[in-house]
């Protein structure tokens, strides 16, 4: 039933507004970079260091968040975040890093524990962590390296599978998705932590999968329709893969939106990043990755190879050209 929501044999001219779409994307990327430079991200404790304390209540009673916030805020420890953690009987307290060494962080943790035990009878302490500046700095650096290496490997993979123009087009689309996701977090000021790095890497993989599906169809059609103009051929290929692209994105978004609404505060940043990434990744596969090929002067003759030299061609059946 869902498949019927997308008509077969569509004939949408995706190539006509490509320059408008690209210009719009360039403006959004510039705005994201400016926002990142001026406003920055709302880094979590993973990246800027601090204290995390997970608390709960005996007999699974609800955590009185207002009382917790009042007790901790009165200690003068700076920026404090208190959120429900998974269930209503659990909460997570995040406190910015205190001036001084590890002893200062431990002293702050003891102050919080003592204050909560007085203000909230029955409170229990599940887990306590101190994230130092060295560790947070390394995490930020490792996260940047992970995303950069992922994009570089994508370039190499697509280059060997297709042509360098395809690899460059895919990397431009992936960089587009990552930068706009960064801009999304600049605007929303959602906490940027390690789970968001995982989301960015997942977005890279999802967007790449979409792009490779479209590129495969473009390569196949280049071999079938050797005299068809490249713009028309790309548009034809996009329409052929439209049903698969939209339905994959739609079903994935259904699960993500459910997690975003009902998953709780702990995974909200991750699911928000993934939801935005799926939308922007689908957009970039259609309006960025594919329309980049004519601009990069993709060589059609390089894609028209003899079948015995191409391991991706099914040699067990005659090609459509042989049957003409």
C-alpha positions in Angstrom: 0.0 0.0 0.0 2.8 2.4 0.9 4.5 1.7 -2.5 1.3 3.0 -4.2 1.8 6.4 -2.6 4.5 7.1 -5.1 3.3 6.9 -8.7 5.3 4.7 -11.1 6.8 6.2 -14.3 7.0 9.8 -12.9 8.4 12.4 -15.2 9.5 15.2 -12.8 12.1 17.6 -14.2 14.6 17.5 -11.3 17.4 19.1 -13.4 15.5 22.3 -14.2 15.8 23.9 -10.7 19.2 22.5 -10.0 21.0 25.8 -10.1 18.3 27.3 -7.8 18.8 24.3 -5.4 22.6 24.6 -5.5 22.5 28.3 -4.9 20.1 27.8 -2.0 22.4 25.2 -0.5 25.4 27.4 -0.8 23.6 30.2 1.1 22.6 27.7 3.8 26.2 26.4 4.1 27.6 30.0 4.4 24.9 30.8 7.0 25.9 27.6 8.9 29.6 28.5 8.8 28.9 32.1 9.9 26.7 30.9 12.7 29.3 28.3 13.8 32.0 31.1 13.9 29.8 33.6 15.7 27.4 31.6 17.9 29.1 28.2 18.0 27.7 24.9 19.1 26.2 24.1 22.5 28.9 21.6 23.4 28.0 19.0 26.0 30.2 17.8 28.8 31.7 15.2 26.5 33.5 18.1 24.7 33.9 20.8 27.3 34.4 18.8 30.4 32.3 18.8 33.6 30.4 16.5 36.0 27.5 14.1 35.4 25.5 12.6 38.2 22.7 10.1 37.6 20.2 9.9 40.3 17.0 7.8 41.0 14.3 7.4 43.6 13.5 4.4 45.8 10.5 2.3 44.9 10.5 3.8 41.4 8.9 7.1 42.6 9.1 10.1 40.2 12.1 12.3 40.6 11.0 15.8 41.8 12.9 17.7 39.2 11.9 21.1 40.6 13.3 20.2 44.0 16.5 18.8 42.4 16.9 22.0 40.4 16.4 24.2 43.4 18.8 22.2 45.6 21.6 22.1 43.0 21.2 25.7 41.6 21.6 27.1 45.2 25.1 25.7 45.4 26.6 28.3 42.9 28.3 25.7 40.6 27.6 27.6 37.4 25.8 26.1 34.4 23.6 23.2 35.6 21.3 21.0 33.4 18.8 18.6 34.9 16.8 16.3 32.7 14.7 13.2 33.1 16.8 10.2 32.2 15.0 7.4 30.5 12.2 6.9 33.1 10.5 9.4 35.4 12.2 7.7 38.3 15.6 8.7 37.0 17.3 12.0 36.3 20.6 13.2 34.9 22.4 16.2 36.4 25.1 17.9 34.3 27.3 20.6 35.8 30.0 22.6 34.1 33.6 22.0 34.9 34.6 23.8 38.1 37.8 26.0 38.3 40.7 24.0 39.6 42.0 20.5 39.5 40.2 17.1 40.0 39.9 17.8 43.7 37.7 20.8 42.9 35.5 18.6 40.7 35.2 15.9 43.5 34.4 18.6 46.1 31.6 19.9 43.8 30.2 16.4 43.4 30.2 15.9 47.2 28.4 19.2 47.7 25.7 18.1 45.2 25.3 14.7 46.9 25.0 16.2 50.3 22.5 18.8 49.2 20.3 16.3 47.4 20.3 13.9 50.4 19.0 16.7 52.6 16.4 18.1 50.2 15.1 14.9 48.7 14.7 11.9 51.1 14.9 8.6 49.3 17.2 9.8 46.5 19.8 7.3 45.3 23.0 7.9 43.3 23.4 5.6 40.3 26.5 6.9 38.6 28.9 9.8 38.9 31.5 10.9 36.3 34.1 13.6 35.9 35.1 14.5 32.3 38.4 16.4 32.3 39.5 19.0 29.7 42.2 16.7 28.2 39.7 13.9 27.6 37.1 16.3 26.2 39.6 17.9 23.9 40.7 14.5 22.6 37.1 13.5 22.0 36.5 16.6 19.9 39.6 16.0 17.9 38.8 12.3 17.4 35.3 13.1 16.3 36.5 15.5 13.7 39.1 13.0 12.4 36.4 10.2 12.3 34.1 12.3 10.1 37.0 13.5 7.8 38.3 9.9 7.3 34.7 8.7 6.5 34.3 11.3 3.8 37.8 10.6 2.4 37.1 6.9 2.2 33.8 7.6 0.4 35.8 9.6 -2.2 38.2 6.7 -2.7 35.3 4.1 -2.9 33.2 6.0 -5.4 36.3 6.9 -7.4 37.2 3.3 -7.9 33.6 2.1 -8.4 32.7 4.8 -11.0 34.8 7.7 -12.1 36.5 10.5 -10.2 33.6 12.9 -11.1 31.2 10.6 -9.3 33.5 10.5 -6.3 33.8 14.2 -6.1 30.1 14.7 -6.6 29.3 12.3 -3.7 31.8 14.0 -1.4 30.4 17.4 -2.2 26.9 16.0 -1.3 28.2 14.5 1.9 30.0 17.7 3.0 26.8 19.5 2.2 24.8 17.2 4.5 27.4 17.4 7.4 27.7 21.2 7.2 23.9 21.7 7.1 23.5 19.4 10.1 26.1 21.5 12.0 24.1 24.5 11.0 20.9 22.8 12.4 22.6 22.4 15.8 23.9 26.0 15.7 20.3 27.3 15.2 18.5 24.9 17.6 21.3 25.0 20.2 20.6 21.3 21.0 23.4 19.8 23.0 26.3 18.6 20.8 27.9 15.5 22.3 29.4 12.2 21.3 26.0 10.8 20.2 25.8 13.6 17.6 29.1 12.5 16.1 27.6 9.0 15.8 24.6 10.5 14.1 26.8 12.4 11.6 28.6 9.3 10.7 25.3 7.5 10.3 24.0 10.3 8.1 27.1 10.0 5.9 26.4 6.3 5.4 22.7 6.8 4.7 23.3 9.6 2.2 26.1 7.6 0.5 23.7 4.7 0.1 21.1 6.9 -1.6 23.7 8.5 -3.8 25.2 5.1 -4.9 21.8 3.8 -5.9 21.2 6.8 -8.1 24.7 6.7 -9.5 24.3 3.0 -10.3 21.2 3.7 -12.3 22.9 6.6 -14.1 25.8 4.4 -15.1 23.4 1.7 -16.3 21.4 4.2 -18.4 24.6 5.7 -19.9 25.3 2.2 -21.3 21.7 1.7 -22.5 21.0 5.1 -24.0 24.3 6.2 -25.5 22.9 9.1 -27.5 20.5 10.5 -24.9 21.6 14.0 -23.6 23.3 13.7 -20.2 20.8 16.1 -18.5 17.9 14.2 -19.8 19.5 10.9 -18.8 20.2 12.0 -15.2 16.6 13.2 -15.0 15.3 9.9 -16.3 17.5 8.0 -13.8 16.2 10.1 -10.9 12.6 9.4 -11.8 13.4 5.7 -12.0 14.8 5.6 -8.5 12.4 8.1 -7.0 10.0 5.5 -5.6 12.8 3.7 -3.8 14.4 6.9 -2.5 11.2 8.4 -1.1 9.8 5.2 0.4 13.1 4.4 2.1 13.3 7.9 3.6 9.6 7.9 4.5 9.8 4.6 6.5 13.0 5.6 8.2 11.5 8.9 9.2 8.5 7.1 10.7 10.7 5.3 13.1 12.9 8.4 13.9 9.9 10.6 14.6 8.5 8.1 17.0 11.8 8.0 18.8 12.0 11.8 18.7 8.5 12.1 20.3 8.6 9.2 22.7 12.3 8.3 23.2 13.0 10.8 26.0 15.6 13.5 26.5 18.6 11.2 26.5 18.4 10.3 22.8 16.6 13.5 21.6 19.7 15.1 20.1 20.6 11.9 18.2 17.2 11.4 16.8 16.8 15.1 15.9 20.1 14.9 14.0 19.1 11.7 12.3 15.7 13.1 11.3 17.2 16.3 9.8 20.0 14.2 8.2 17.6 11.9 6.4 15.6 14.8 5.0 18.7 16.7 3.9 20.4 13.5 2.6 17.5 12.7 0.4 17.5 16.3 -0.9 21.2 16.2 -1.6 21.1 12.9 -3.5 18.5 14.3 -5.9 19.5 18.0 -6.2 23.2 18.0 -5.4 25.0 14.7 -6.1 23.4 13.9 -9.5 23.2 17.4 -11.0 26.9 17.9 -10.2 27.9 15.3 -12.8 27.4 17.6 -15.9 29.2 20.4 -14.1 32.2 18.1 -13.5 32.2 17.0 -17.2 31.7 13.3 -16.5 33.2 11.2 -19.3 30.4 9.1 -20.9 32.8 7.1 -23.0 34.6 5.9 -19.9 31.4 4.4 -18.6 30.7 2.5 -21.8 33.0 -0.4 -21.3 33.1 -3.8 -22.9 31.1 -6.3 -20.8 34.0 -8.7 -20.3 36.0 -5.9 -18.6 33.3 -4.9 -16.2 32.7 -7.2 -13.2 29.4 -5.4 -12.3 27.6 -6.5 -15.5 25.5 -9.6 -15.5 26.9 -11.6 -18.4 24.4 -14.5 -18.0 21.7 -12.5 -19.8 21.9 -10.5 -23.1 21.9 -6.7 -22.6 19.0 -4.6 -23.9 21.3 -3.3 -26.6 22.0 -6.9 -27.8 18.2 -7.5 -28.1 17.6 -4.5 -30.2 
